[in-house]
Amino acid sequence: MCLPQDQAADLLGRIDPSQVEDVSIEIAKIGAISAEDQSASIQEFAASNPNAAGFETGGLDLAKSLVAKALGKNAAGTIDNVQQQIEALPFGFLKGVDSQNLLTFIVDEHPQTIALILSHLPAAKGAEILSGLPADRQLSVIRRVATMGQTIPEIIQEVEKGLEHRMSSVMSQSFENAGGVQSVAEILNVTDRATERGLLENLAQEDPDLVEEIRRLMFVFEDINKFTDKDIQSVLKNVDNTQWATALKGASDDLKEKIFGNMSKRASDLLAEEMDYMGPVRLSTVEQIQQQIVDIIRRLEDAGELTIHGAEEDETLIG
């Protein structure tokens, strides 16, 4: 799977036809493989594999393509055997079902039934399902998996057919993400300040980490561009030039202009010189420093030294 197809087919063509079939069946079973798993399985090849940093995808089509290139005109029989075995795999229809959706359907089943299903799933998917079960049922299920042995095909087919029928409506639907931390941040961004502060303070008593995540999404680095010159100058007093030099590498021209415009000529010249001297900077480093500045701004807000206004909020000035 990690090799270019021509090379893989050439390698496949050098082994016995029975082995070609066995290997091809395994390729067809496999989904995505991370670079870490590739390295652990075939370290001696990883160093020369140009795709090692990404993910390789198996599947029936790849298996058939490799068999065809390896066996040429003699490939038809092997391809048919591979396809028949793959399409007949028990619970094969669950391959593309989200683990959380599957868990909802089987959580109340008898532990023996859950064990039967898990024993036919890829290990990673089985682990996700197992971790979602109540602790007492986890033990019952894993014990049954360990002692299962051979199962009558008719029983497997009966369980498979029943589960497929019950999940047919889920499998035919498409799902969209709704809600989430981003939605909360967007709502609070246009909520009046008193309501926002009250909600976040109360929520922080239950889940301070969630509140921190919400606050980070409510205000992003580019929002500094909406600040008044007075607020910009308050921020400048609390952020080092080195931080600005890195953070502004990924900023818009408007924001750069606003920051430089609130500095003295000497300070802005020094900052521009430091940015040039730095050269290219990793995006992850830029984003990290930008977030540090956002955290400083949030602390200044909490201290009452500046006010972060919602994106759509019009501030009324009183003379």
C-alpha positions, 0 to 999 in steps of 0.5 A: 500500500505504501509503494507506488502501484507499479512497484507494488504490483511488481512485488506482488507478481513475485509471490505465489498466486495463493499469497497474492489472494491473501495479501490482496484480501488484507489490502481490501480490508484496510482503511487509512493508515497513519505514518506512525502505524506504517513506521511501526509495521515496516520501519525498514521501508519507512525511510525511503517511502515518499508518502510516509508523512501522510495517510495511505488508503487501501480498499477493494479498488486498490487491491483489484488494481494491484492484482490485475497488474501483478497477474495480467490476463490470469488475474480474473479468478483471483479478483473475483475471489477477493471481491466475493470474500470482501463483500461477504465480510460479516458486518461489513456495512458498519465500515462507514458508520460513525462509532457514536451512532453505532454505540447508540444502537447497540449499547442496550444489546446483550453483552454477547451480541455486542461482543459478536459485533466488536469481534468483527470490527477493526480494533480501533473502531472496536476500542471506541465502542468499548470505551463508550459502554458503561464500566460494568458492561465493558467487562462483560463484553470483553470477557465474552470477546476473549472466550468467543471462539467459533460462532455459527454463521447463521447466528452472525447473519441473523444479528447482522441482518437485524442491526442493518435493518435497525440502522438503515435509516441512519445509514441513509442520512447525511449529518451536519454539525450543529452547536458546539463551542464555536456556536457559543462563541458566536452567540456571546460575541453579539450578546450584551457584556453583562449577560456574557460575563454572567454566563461565563462566570457561572459556567467557569464554576463547572467547567473552567477549561470550556470557558477558556476555549469559548473565550479564545474563539470569541476574540481572535488576533485579527479583531485587534484591528477593531480597537480604538487607538487608545486601546491599541496603545494599552495593548502595546504597553503589555506586549513585547516587540519580539512577540509583535514581530512574530505575530504580525508575520501572519497578520493582514496589512490593515492590522500591521498598519494599525499597529505601526501607526500607534508606535513612535517612528523609532519603535516602528522602525525597530519592529520592522527591522526585527521582522526582516531579521527573523526571516520565515517563521513557522505558521504554528509558531506565529499562531502560538504567539498571536494566541499569547497576545489574545490572552494578554488582551483578555487579561486587560479586559478582565482588569478593566483596562480595555473593552472588547466590543462585539463585531456587530455592536455599535458603541454610543459615545456620550459627551 
